[in-house]
Amino acid sequence: MDFHGQHIAVTGGSSGIGLVTAQLLASRGARVSLIARRKELLDEAVAGIGERAAGFAADVGEKDQLDAALDAAAAQFGPIHGLFANAGLTGGFTPAVAFDPAVFEQTIRVNLISVFWAIQKVLPAMIEAKNGVILVTGSMASKRGMAMNPAYVSSKHGVLGLTRAIAVEMAPLGVRANCIIPGFIKTEALDRIPPEQKGKIEQRIPMRHMGICEELAEVAAFLLSDAASHVTGQDWAVDGGVLESIEV
Ligand SMILES: NC(=O)c1ccc[n+]([C@@H]2O[C@H](COP(=O)([O-])OP(=O)(O)OC[C@H]3O[C@@H](n4cnc5c(N)ncnc54)[C@H](OP(=O)(O)O)[C@@H]3O)[C@@H](O)[C@H]2O)c1
């Protein structure tokens, strides 16, 4: 997988899956634009990657900030050839009856509507080039229900639908779109789970352990690369077998 000459924008590039994927893409030659809110983490990430990386601080839930970040990225590294729309939040766990409508709206805005905004922003250049690739981060909640998490589940079902819609519409125009589905991948959020609960989760994963960001990043890089040139509209789980199992 060679990404020389390609510019890939990664939202949620300040930590976890987005950061590790950006590092991998850059190590294979891509210029990467990292977009997230925490500027100090973006600065650290860019210092670690080197001249192939640039950071643009933005809240993706604010359209003006997202548009400005994507414009600045294109000004720095040229037209965006790949978009990894990965930023997301969990939305909190509360019974549906008591779920705060404002939290529901914000979760849909950050996890789903911002992905649409980003796609809409990068598509014209991709269509003009007759070449582009979009990868969206879904979740097992893109394909299954989960108690007490209605906003997140709705948003992640939404991004899978959005991916399929874009894939079908853009296929004749040379633009691919796919959705990557992380299972339990060790990141900051999962680090906060108490050890005994982590143990229980691992027992329900057919492989009996959580994944790491590098394992997710390899599949993300494949889907973003020309090696996947005939792959579009797909969802690909990196989950140790959870979704295909009746153990959970
Ligand atoms: N890890 C897993 O097991 C797992 C499972 C299912 C799905 N996912 C999905 O994977 C994606 C990445 O999460 P992660 O696991 O890597 O966790 P993470 O380390 O917490 O990363 C989340 C990223 O999203 C960014 N972000 C959140 N809200 C944002 C906003 N309003 N504007 C801009 N950036 C925002 C964060 O950056 P800032 O805080 O700096 O803004 C951070 O870079 C998410 O979409 C998540 O739903 C992860």
The ligand as an ORCA input file, in Angstrom:
! r2SCAN-3c Opt
* xyz 0 1
  N     -12.407      2.196     20.464
  C     -13.443      1.441     20.219
  O     -13.543      0.312     20.714
  C     -14.543      1.927     19.310
  C     -15.650      1.114     19.138
  C     -16.665      1.536     18.273
  C     -16.556      2.739     17.600
  N     -15.467      3.525     17.816
  C     -15.416      4.792     17.081
  O     -14.089      5.084     16.707
  C     -13.961      6.489     16.504
  C     -12.669      6.950     17.160
  O     -12.759      6.741     18.556
  P     -11.540      6.155     19.410
  O     -11.949      4.829     19.897
  O     -10.280      6.315     18.682
  O     -11.605      7.113     20.695
  P     -10.861      8.463     21.056
  O      -9.404      8.212     21.254
  O     -11.642      9.065     22.164
  O     -11.012      9.335     19.725
  C     -12.120     10.132     19.447
  C     -11.622     11.202     18.507
  O     -12.736     11.982     18.076
  C     -12.411     13.342     18.275
  N     -13.627     14.099     18.513
  C     -14.645     13.810     19.358
  N     -15.576     14.765     19.308
  C     -15.124     15.680     18.408
  C     -15.624     16.909     17.924
  N     -16.799     17.426     18.352
  N     -14.899     17.591     16.999
  C     -13.711     17.117     16.568
  N     -13.191     15.953     16.984
  C     -13.888     15.250     17.901
  C     -11.475     13.377     19.478
  O     -10.639     14.507     19.430
  P     -10.747     15.789     20.394
  O     -11.237     15.328     21.723
  O      -9.353     16.324     20.395
  O     -11.705     16.695     19.692
  C     -10.634     12.125     19.198
  O      -9.586     12.440     18.319
  C     -15.230      7.118     17.057
  O     -16.091      7.443     15.978
  C     -15.849      5.997     17.879
  O     -17.260      6.072     17.945
  C     -14.470      3.149     18.659
*
